[in-house]
Amino acid sequence: MRKNWILNILLASVATAILLWFVFLWMDWYTRHNEYIEVPSVKGISYESAVEKLEEAGLRYEIFDSVYNEDFKKNAVTEQDPRAKSQVKPNRIVYLSINALARPKVKMPKLVDQSITLGKAILKNVGLKLGDVTYKFDDIGHNLVIEQLYNGAPILPGKMLEKNSTIDLIVATNRQGIVENDSIPEPQPDPDSKIDNNKPKPRKH
């Protein structure tokens, strides 16, 4: 009876050891222990070329973002994660950010009746560029925007424009002599009031 008990324990131990060996063998196969792939660089190339390179390397891919960046061609990869030359397991997913096919659009803000300083800040904030600033004499006030133009024509607030479009401004000034700049000219003295420094001074008696 005792021998059978000991034999059962031995058999159970052997069975457990064999089971553990198979488990570790399976895990080693499943995780492909010590097998790594170097992630290729796909940043800056077209999406189609990037897919081809990743598939050849035994990797998967997934788009996680779409942006617009003027430094990249349309439909090019702008970012990748993991980075190039990273060591990863086979079949790993590489996440890609793709440059949009078209520029994003933004709403034209209302700049009329705003100061030129505020107008510049608003344009920058919404993603538009400031073009020519032309001053026009008007007693409405100084440095107030009176017209906003796109491609030489008035543009209404709320109109959708491509990001980084250029907006020209007509700005009112109630001061004479200001043309196409923000500076105020130095006041010139009246010619009739000039003092002739060459005129001899009266002698003191």
Buried (B, 14 or more C-beta within 10 A) or exposed (E): EEEEEEEEEEEEEEEEEEEEEEEEEEEEEEEEEEEEBEBBBBBBBBBEEBBEBBEEBEBEBEEBEBEBEEEBEEBBBBBBBBEEEBEBEEEBBBBBBBBBEEBEEBEBBBBBEBBBEEBBEBBEEBBBEBBEBBBEEBEEEBBBBBBBBBEEEEBEEEEEBEBEBBBBBBBBBEEEEBEEEEEEEEEEEEEEEEEEEEEEEEEEE
